[in-house]
Amino acid sequence: MLARLHSVTLEGIEGVICEVEVDVARGGLEKSIIVGLPDAAVKESIERVHSAIVNCGYRYPRTQSLINLAPADIKKAGPAFDLPIALGMLAGEGAVAGTPLKEYVIVGELALDGRVRPVNGVLSMAMTAAANGFSRMIVPLENAREAAVVQEVEVYGVGSLSQAVEFLAGQLMLDTTVTSVEDLFAVASHYDVDFGDVKGQESVKRALTIAAAGAHNIMMIGPPGAGKTMLAQRLATILPALSLEESLETTRIYSAVGLLKKDQALLATRPVRAPHHSASAPALIGGGSAPRPGELSLAHYGILFLDEFVEFPRHVLEMIRQPLEDGFVIVSRAKKTIQFPAQFMLVAAMNPCPCGYFGSNLRACKCSPGQIARYLAKVSGPLVDRIDIHIDVPAVAFSKLRSKSRQIDSEGLRGVVMAARERQTRRFGNGKVMTNAHMSHQQLERFCRIDAVGEMMLKEAMMELGLSARAHDKICKVARTIADVDGSEDIRSEHVAEAISYRKLDRKL
């Protein structure tokens, strides 16, 4: 008897609907074969399915069975096919006869005793099911809240193979899982850190506020212990709250790689990723034999913090140049090219020299000019060009560390950022570009007009520092953001001067 069901496989973070065909023959020796380009985990599923069916008290087919996963030219990976294959085998035996199995998209991993275990990427699977016209899903109980975020699909969570069989046979009633997106955001959209924890560093807070207001990349340069990491960890707290669309796109990345916490249906705060400088290129960019997202994509709509920036291998750093411009990562393989989203704010931190104390008034620098030059040369000019703001982070004086005066907190800074973002929204309308950092050249010409004094200052800076055309555009965009932060419709000379002052590395390289 032939049974047809539907499931989903993932290619990167994108789902692909697969038809699961199970043909239980009337005769032949007991043997089950899976075809349709399965990987090792899918091939092994037949053993899990066998044990789960028997241990749940059902009869396993004692004849030849053939399981086909279509389309046959797409690699099938992971254990999500266990449950649909088991249900197909039982349907072939008549245990769930008459059930409209084709109306459901079914995913789930089986334990040997018949329990249904959670799988990765359920949010993408639910979005794929909805996009392909399916209105019902059967998923592991632990994944049900995550799948139910997609309102167009009725989600039924099952904890065992027996529950799934009884539900499909009409012997058990299951309630659809309902997830309130508003409630999820209300509970989870808070941060455990605040800018009020940071003593001093007013100039750096100003630069970070400008960076957040315009979505600009920023580099912090300062001695060890000056607070660079502390400041970077708090930058997300002054960014605008995630929209539902941004949250869904970010959550599906985390879901696909298994990084969603237990009982977490949505990411409601902007991600902050801080990979170690020993991270490999595939770990940072994404890739592998079965391509998966890297740290750049995990920072999507959030912050990628690269501490000890110059300690990253140079070839790894050079690989982030294209994503910084385009907002996505392309992983190419012999048979396929996969694109991962990677629209993030880069926050980099580095010491000014190998010992870390060049220019510091706390300790004397022990590095020679040659050592300092070689140290700074680890960062290429083209990469520096793509970082909008370079700011010095001095050591905090003892008096400020012990000060009891109230520091400006994240709520106050977020108000400034939101006011600047609202000006940008009105300026750009409802188009693709929403922040100054992502303006096209045509938009820059239209919205970044500078007065005569500012033009002269910019010309002198270009000649003195030998700035590139890209650095010129970055200065204009940052000046536009500074004007927005200050509530000015016009870019004045003081805005240009401040934007030029944020090109610290151009003076040193």
GIHUNOR-V635214 format. One record per residue. N is the residue number from 1. RES is the residue in one letter. NEAR is the number of other C-alpha atoms within 10 Angstrom. D_FIRST is the distance of its C-alpha to the first C-alpha in Angstrom with 2 decimals. Layout:
n={N & N}
res={RES & RES}
near={NEAR & NEAR}
d_first={D_FIRST & D_FIRST}
This chain:
n={1 & 2 & 3 & 4 & 5 & 6 & 7 & 8 & 9 & 10 & 11 & 12 & 13 & 14 & 15 & 16 & 17 & 18 & 19 & 20 & 21 & 22 & 23 & 24 & 25 & 26 & 27 & 28 & 29 & 30 & 31 & 32 & 33 & 34 & 35 & 36 & 37 & 38 & 39 & 40 & 41 & 42 & 43 & 44 & 45 & 46 & 47 & 48 & 49 & 50 & 51 & 52 & 53 & 54 & 55 & 56 & 57 & 58 & 59 & 60 & 61 & 62 & 63 & 64 & 65 & 66 & 67 & 68 & 69 & 70 & 71 & 72 & 73 & 74 & 75 & 76 & 77 & 78 & 79 & 80 & 81 & 82 & 83 & 84 & 85 & 86 & 87 & 88 & 89 & 90 & 91 & 92 & 93 & 94 & 95 & 96 & 97 & 98 & 99 & 100 & 101 & 102 & 103 & 104 & 105 & 106 & 107 & 108 & 109 & 110 & 111 & 112 & 113 & 114 & 115 & 116 & 117 & 118 & 119 & 120 & 121 & 122 & 123 & 124 & 125 & 126 & 127 & 128 & 129 & 130 & 131 & 132 & 133 & 134 & 135 & 136 & 137 & 138 & 139 & 140 & 141 & 142 & 143 & 144 & 145 & 146 & 147 & 148 & 149 & 150 & 151 & 152 & 153 & 154 & 155 & 156 & 157 & 158 & 159 & 160 & 161 & 162 & 163 & 164 & 165 & 166 & 167 & 168 & 169 & 170 & 171 & 172 & 173 & 174 & 175 & 176 & 177 & 178 & 179 & 180 & 181 & 182 & 183 & 184 & 185 & 186 & 187 & 188 & 189 & 190 & 191 & 192 & 193 & 194 & 195 & 196 & 197 & 198 & 199 & 200 & 201 & 202 & 203 & 204 & 205 & 206 & 207 & 208 & 209 & 210 & 211 & 212 & 213 & 214 & 215 & 216 & 217 & 218 & 219 & 220 & 221 & 222 & 223 & 224 & 225 & 226 & 227 & 228 & 229 & 230 & 231 & 232 & 233 & 234 & 235 & 236 & 237 & 238 & 239 & 240 & 241 & 242 & 243 & 244 & 245 & 246 & 247 & 248 & 249 & 250 & 251 & 252 & 253 & 254 & 255 & 256 & 257 & 258 & 259 & 260 & 261 & 262 & 263 & 264 & 265 & 266 & 267 & 268 & 269 & 270 & 271 & 272 & 273 & 274 & 275 & 276 & 277 & 278 & 279 & 280 & 281 & 282 & 283 & 284 & 285 & 286 & 287 & 288 & 289 & 290 & 291 & 292 & 293 & 294 & 295 & 296 & 297 & 298 & 299 & 300 & 301 & 302 & 303 & 304 & 305 & 306 & 307 & 308 & 309 & 310 & 311 & 312 & 313 & 314 & 315 & 316 & 317 & 318 & 319 & 320 & 321 & 322 & 323 & 324 & 325 & 326 & 327 & 328 & 329 & 330 & 331 & 332 & 333 & 334 & 335 & 336 & 337 & 338 & 339 & 340 & 341 & 342 & 343 & 344 & 345 & 346 & 347 & 348 & 349 & 350 & 351 & 352 & 353 & 354 & 355 & 356 & 357 & 358 & 359 & 360 & 361 & 362 & 363 & 364 & 365 & 366 & 367 & 368 & 369 & 370 & 371 & 372 & 373 & 374 & 375 & 376 & 377 & 378 & 379 & 380 & 381 & 382 & 383 & 384 & 385 & 386 & 387 & 388 & 389 & 390 & 391 & 392 & 393 & 394 & 395 & 396 & 397 & 398 & 399 & 400 & 401 & 402 & 403 & 404 & 405 & 406 & 407 & 408 & 409 & 410 & 411 & 412 & 413 & 414 & 415 & 416 & 417 & 418 & 419 & 420 & 421 & 422 & 423 & 424 & 425 & 426 & 427 & 428 & 429 & 430 & 431 & 432 & 433 & 434 & 435 & 436 & 437 & 438 & 439 & 440 & 441 & 442 & 443 & 444 & 445 & 446 & 447 & 448 & 449 & 450 & 451 & 452 & 453 & 454 & 455 & 456 & 457 & 458 & 459 & 460 & 461 & 462 & 463 & 464 & 465 & 466 & 467 & 468 & 469 & 470 & 471 & 472 & 473 & 474 & 475 & 476 & 477 & 478 & 479 & 480 & 481 & 482 & 483 & 484 & 485 & 486 & 487 & 488 & 489 & 490 & 491 & 492 & 493 & 494 & 495 & 496 & 497 & 498 & 499 & 500 & 501 & 502 & 503 & 504 & 505 & 506 & 507 & 508 & 509}
res={M & L & A & R & L & H & S & V & T & L & E & G & I & E & G & V & I & C & E & V & E & V & D & V & A & R & G & G & L & E & K & S & I & I & V & G & L & P & D & A & A & V & K & E & S & I & E & R & V & H & S & A & I & V & N & C & G & Y & R & Y & P & R & T & Q & S & L & I & N & L & A & P & A & D & I & K & K & A & G & P & A & F & D & L & P & I & A & L & G & M & L & A & G & E & G & A & V & A & G & T & P & L & K & E & Y & V & I & V & G & E & L & A & L & D & G & R & V & R & P & V & N & G & V & L & S & M & A & M & T & A & A & A & N & G & F & S & R & M & I & V & P & L & E & N & A & R & E & A & A & V & V & Q & E & V & E & V & Y & G & V & G & S & L & S & Q & A & V & E & F & L & A & G & Q & L & M & L & D & T & T & V & T & S & V & E & D & L & F & A & V & A & S & H & Y & D & V & D & F & G & D & V & K & G & Q & E & S & V & K & R & A & L & T & I & A & A & A & G & A & H & N & I & M & M & I & G & P & P & G & A & G & K & T & M & L & A & Q & R & L & A & T & I & L & P & A & L & S & L & E & E & S & L & E & T & T & R & I & Y & S & A & V & G & L & L & K & K & D & Q & A & L & L & A & T & R & P & V & R & A & P & H & H & S & A & S & A & P & A & L & I & G & G & G & S & A & P & R & P & G & E & L & S & L & A & H & Y & G & I & L & F & L & D & E & F & V & E & F & P & R & H & V & L & E & M & I & R & Q & P & L & E & D & G & F & V & I & V & S & R & A & K & K & T & I & Q & F & P & A & Q & F & M & L & V & A & A & M & N & P & C & P & C & G & Y & F & G & S & N & L & R & A & C & K & C & S & P & G & Q & I & A & R & Y & L & A & K & V & S & G & P & L & V & D & R & I & D & I & H & I & D & V & P & A & V & A & F & S & K & L & R & S & K & S & R & Q & I & D & S & E & G & L & R & G & V & V & M & A & A & R & E & R & Q & T & R & R & F & G & N & G & K & V & M & T & N & A & H & M & S & H & Q & Q & L & E & R & F & C & R & I & D & A & V & G & E & M & M & L & K & E & A & M & M & E & L & G & L & S & A & R & A & H & D & K & I & C & K & V & A & R & T & I & A & D & V & D & G & S & E & D & I & R & S & E & H & V & A & E & A & I & S & Y & R & K & L & D & R & K & L}
near={14 & 16 & 22 & 20 & 22 & 25 & 27 & 25 & 25 & 22 & 19 & 21 & 25 & 19 & 21 & 19 & 18 & 21 & 19 & 24 & 22 & 28 & 21 & 24 & 18 & 12 & 11 & 10 & 10 & 12 & 13 & 19 & 12 & 19 & 16 & 17 & 18 & 18 & 14 & 12 & 15 & 19 & 20 & 15 & 21 & 20 & 13 & 20 & 27 & 19 & 16 & 26 & 23 & 14 & 15 & 15 & 10 & 14 & 14 & 17 & 20 & 16 & 14 & 16 & 24 & 16 & 22 & 21 & 24 & 19 & 15 & 14 & 9 & 16 & 16 & 27 & 18 & 20 & 24 & 30 & 29 & 29 & 31 & 30 & 29 & 24 & 26 & 27 & 30 & 22 & 25 & 21 & 22 & 12 & 18 & 21 & 14 & 11 & 14 & 12 & 19 & 16 & 14 & 22 & 27 & 28 & 28 & 31 & 25 & 28 & 17 & 17 & 16 & 25 & 20 & 28 & 22 & 21 & 20 & 22 & 29 & 29 & 29 & 27 & 29 & 29 & 22 & 21 & 26 & 19 & 13 & 11 & 11 & 19 & 17 & 20 & 26 & 25 & 31 & 30 & 19 & 19 & 28 & 26 & 24 & 27 & 30 & 26 & 22 & 22 & 16 & 16 & 23 & 21 & 30 & 26 & 24 & 23 & 18 & 22 & 28 & 21 & 19 & 25 & 20 & 15 & 18 & 22 & 17 & 13 & 10 & 12 & 12 & 16 & 9 & 16 & 17 & 17 & 17 & 12 & 16 & 9 & 10 & 16 & 19 & 11 & 9 & 13 & 15 & 13 & 13 & 6 & 15 & 19 & 22 & 15 & 15 & 19 & 20 & 20 & 19 & 13 & 13 & 19 & 18 & 14 & 23 & 27 & 25 & 28 & 25 & 28 & 30 & 26 & 25 & 27 & 23 & 26 & 29 & 27 & 24 & 24 & 23 & 17 & 13 & 16 & 20 & 26 & 18 & 15 & 21 & 25 & 18 & 21 & 26 & 23 & 23 & 23 & 25 & 16 & 18 & 19 & 11 & 15 & 9 & 16 & 20 & 20 & 18 & 26 & 25 & 27 & 28 & 22 & 24 & 24 & 16 & 14 & 15 & 19 & 11 & 8 & 11 & 17 & 24 & 27 & 24 & 25 & 22 & 25 & 20 & 23 & 19 & 18 & 16 & 15 & 16 & 11 & 14 & 16 & 19 & 16 & 17 & 21 & 26 & 22 & 21 & 12 & 6 & 10 & 20 & 22 & 27 & 22 & 21 & 30 & 27 & 29 & 25 & 27 & 22 & 26 & 26 & 26 & 26 & 23 & 22 & 14 & 22 & 21 & 16 & 19 & 16 & 13 & 10 & 18 & 20 & 14 & 15 & 19 & 16 & 14 & 19 & 20 & 11 & 12 & 18 & 20 & 24 & 16 & 19 & 12 & 13 & 5 & 5 & 9 & 11 & 17 & 18 & 26 & 22 & 27 & 22 & 26 & 27 & 26 & 28 & 23 & 24 & 23 & 23 & 24 & 23 & 19 & 15 & 21 & 21 & 20 & 14 & 14 & 11 & 13 & 11 & 12 & 16 & 14 & 15 & 11 & 10 & 8 & 14 & 18 & 15 & 13 & 16 & 18 & 13 & 15 & 20 & 14 & 13 & 13 & 15 & 19 & 21 & 19 & 23 & 25 & 27 & 24 & 20 & 22 & 26 & 24 & 19 & 15 & 14 & 8 & 10 & 13 & 11 & 9 & 11 & 9 & 8 & 9 & 14 & 17 & 15 & 22 & 14 & 12 & 22 & 21 & 14 & 20 & 24 & 18 & 16 & 26 & 24 & 14 & 19 & 20 & 16 & 10 & 16 & 16 & 11 & 9 & 8 & 9 & 16 & 20 & 22 & 29 & 23 & 18 & 17 & 12 & 10 & 8 & 14 & 18 & 13 & 9 & 19 & 19 & 15 & 20 & 13 & 11 & 14 & 19 & 15 & 13 & 15 & 21 & 13 & 12 & 17 & 16 & 10 & 10 & 14 & 12 & 16 & 15 & 11 & 13 & 21 & 16 & 20 & 25 & 25 & 27 & 25 & 28 & 29 & 30 & 33 & 27 & 20 & 26 & 21 & 15 & 13 & 15 & 11 & 16 & 22 & 20 & 19 & 15 & 24 & 25 & 17 & 15 & 25 & 24 & 15 & 20 & 24 & 16 & 21 & 17 & 11 & 12 & 14}
d_first={0.00 & 3.80 & 6.68 & 10.23 & 13.39 & 16.98 & 19.55 & 22.98 & 24.80 & 28.59 & 30.87 & 34.18 & 34.31 & 32.30 & 28.68 & 26.00 & 22.80 & 19.73 & 16.17 & 13.77 & 10.47 & 8.14 & 5.71 & 5.17 & 6.30 & 7.58 & 11.00 & 13.50 & 15.68 & 14.81 & 15.10 & 13.99 & 15.31 & 16.20 & 17.48 & 19.26 & 22.78 & 22.39 & 25.65 & 26.38 & 25.61 & 22.08 & 21.53 & 22.91 & 20.56 & 17.98 & 20.74 & 21.53 & 17.97 & 17.77 & 21.12 & 20.59 & 17.49 & 19.40 & 22.69 & 21.41 & 20.55 & 16.75 & 14.80 & 13.65 & 10.80 & 13.01 & 11.02 & 11.01 & 9.54 & 10.65 & 11.92 & 13.79 & 16.63 & 18.08 & 20.82 & 21.08 & 24.89 & 25.52 & 26.06 & 23.87 & 26.07 & 26.32 & 24.27 & 23.15 & 19.51 & 19.19 & 18.31 & 15.71 & 13.94 & 14.21 & 12.99 & 9.90 & 9.31 & 10.18 & 8.15 & 4.94 & 7.24 & 8.31 & 11.63 & 12.09 & 10.44 & 12.51 & 14.03 & 15.05 & 14.11 & 15.22 & 18.68 & 19.30 & 20.46 & 19.78 & 21.89 & 23.09 & 23.89 & 22.97 & 25.56 & 24.84 & 25.51 & 23.05 & 25.74 & 25.07 & 27.77 & 29.28 & 28.74 & 31.19 & 31.35 & 29.77 & 32.46 & 31.66 & 27.95 & 28.84 & 31.24 & 28.66 & 26.17 & 29.03 & 30.15 & 26.77 & 26.64 & 24.45 & 26.09 & 24.17 & 23.68 & 22.65 & 24.94 & 26.64 & 29.37 & 32.09 & 31.08 & 30.83 & 34.50 & 34.36 & 31.37 & 32.99 & 35.94 & 33.95 & 34.76 & 32.36 & 29.27 & 28.44 & 27.91 & 26.35 & 27.31 & 25.42 & 26.96 & 24.07 & 20.34 & 20.90 & 22.67 & 19.96 & 17.30 & 19.93 & 20.96 & 17.61 & 17.11 & 20.62 & 22.32 & 24.48 & 26.63 & 27.47 & 30.41 & 30.24 & 32.40 & 35.59 & 37.85 & 41.36 & 42.44 & 46.05 & 46.02 & 44.55 & 47.32 & 49.96 & 49.07 & 48.39 & 50.68 & 53.68 & 55.16 & 56.78 & 59.56 & 62.31 & 64.99 & 67.54 & 67.10 & 68.63 & 72.42 & 74.35 & 72.80 & 73.52 & 73.52 & 70.10 & 68.72 & 70.12 & 68.37 & 65.04 & 65.42 & 65.99 & 62.99 & 60.75 & 62.23 & 61.44 & 58.45 & 60.66 & 60.06 & 62.80 & 64.40 & 66.48 & 69.14 & 71.10 & 72.17 & 70.05 & 69.93 & 70.87 & 67.74 & 65.52 & 62.34 & 63.25 & 63.82 & 60.59 & 58.50 & 60.03 & 59.64 & 56.25 & 57.97 & 60.00 & 57.26 & 55.81 & 52.92 & 49.41 & 48.01 & 44.46 & 43.39 & 45.08 & 43.62 & 40.01 & 40.50 & 42.19 & 39.78 & 36.73 & 38.57 & 39.26 & 35.74 & 34.27 & 36.54 & 36.21 & 39.79 & 39.32 & 40.89 & 39.03 & 38.86 & 40.22 & 38.33 & 40.85 & 43.78 & 46.76 & 49.51 & 50.12 & 49.00 & 51.75 & 50.76 & 53.36 & 52.09 & 54.44 & 56.42 & 54.72 & 51.38 & 49.88 & 49.16 & 45.33 & 45.90 & 48.23 & 46.73 & 43.05 & 41.00 & 39.44 & 36.75 & 34.26 & 36.80 & 37.57 & 40.45 & 43.86 & 46.82 & 47.81 & 44.57 & 44.68 & 48.11 & 46.77 & 48.92 & 50.92 & 53.36 & 53.18 & 56.11 & 57.22 & 59.96 & 62.18 & 61.24 & 63.23 & 61.63 & 58.26 & 57.93 & 59.31 & 56.35 & 54.06 & 56.36 & 56.51 & 52.74 & 53.04 & 55.39 & 52.78 & 50.72 & 54.00 & 54.59 & 51.11 & 49.36 & 46.23 & 45.24 & 43.54 & 41.77 & 41.29 & 39.12 & 38.59 & 35.31 & 35.66 & 38.30 & 37.72 & 40.19 & 40.99 & 43.35 & 46.67 & 49.26 & 51.54 & 55.21 & 56.58 & 59.10 & 60.74 & 63.44 & 65.81 & 69.16 & 72.12 & 72.82 & 71.65 & 73.65 & 72.72 & 76.23 & 77.54 & 79.44 & 79.11 & 82.18 & 80.82 & 80.89 & 82.31 & 79.92 & 80.11 & 78.38 & 80.26 & 79.91 & 78.01 & 75.49 & 74.96 & 74.52 & 71.96 & 70.10 & 69.87 & 69.00 & 65.62 & 64.53 & 64.44 & 66.25 & 63.20 & 61.38 & 64.48 & 64.62 & 61.23 & 62.46 & 64.33 & 66.45 & 68.25 & 70.09 & 72.33 & 71.60 & 74.88 & 75.28 & 75.85 & 79.41 & 80.11 & 81.62 & 78.42 & 76.25 & 78.38 & 78.80 & 77.87 & 77.75 & 74.57 & 72.34 & 70.48 & 66.95 & 63.57 & 63.75 & 67.02 & 65.82 & 62.55 & 64.64 & 66.42 & 63.18 & 61.60 & 64.72 & 64.63 & 60.92 & 61.59 & 64.28 & 61.86 & 59.25 & 61.90 & 63.04 & 59.71 & 58.12 & 54.33 & 53.78 & 51.90 & 55.04 & 55.87 & 58.33 & 61.40 & 59.99 & 57.41 & 59.84 & 59.72 & 62.94 & 63.54 & 63.18 & 65.49 & 68.12 & 67.86 & 67.71 & 69.67 & 73.09 & 75.82 & 79.51 & 82.26 & 83.02 & 79.37 & 79.12 & 82.08 & 80.66 & 77.32 & 79.14 & 81.23 & 78.21 & 76.38 & 79.44 & 80.37 & 76.93 & 75.60 & 72.52 & 69.68 & 68.48 & 65.45 & 67.80 & 69.85 & 66.82 & 65.91 & 69.46 & 69.31 & 65.99 & 67.24 & 70.50 & 68.55 & 66.72 & 70.03 & 71.45 & 68.46 & 68.93 & 72.61 & 71.85 & 73.52 & 72.42 & 74.56 & 74.30 & 77.77 & 79.50 & 78.93 & 75.17 & 75.37 & 77.59 & 75.15 & 72.21 & 74.29 & 75.14 & 71.45 & 71.42 & 72.76 & 70.94 & 72.21 & 75.68 & 74.79 & 72.62}
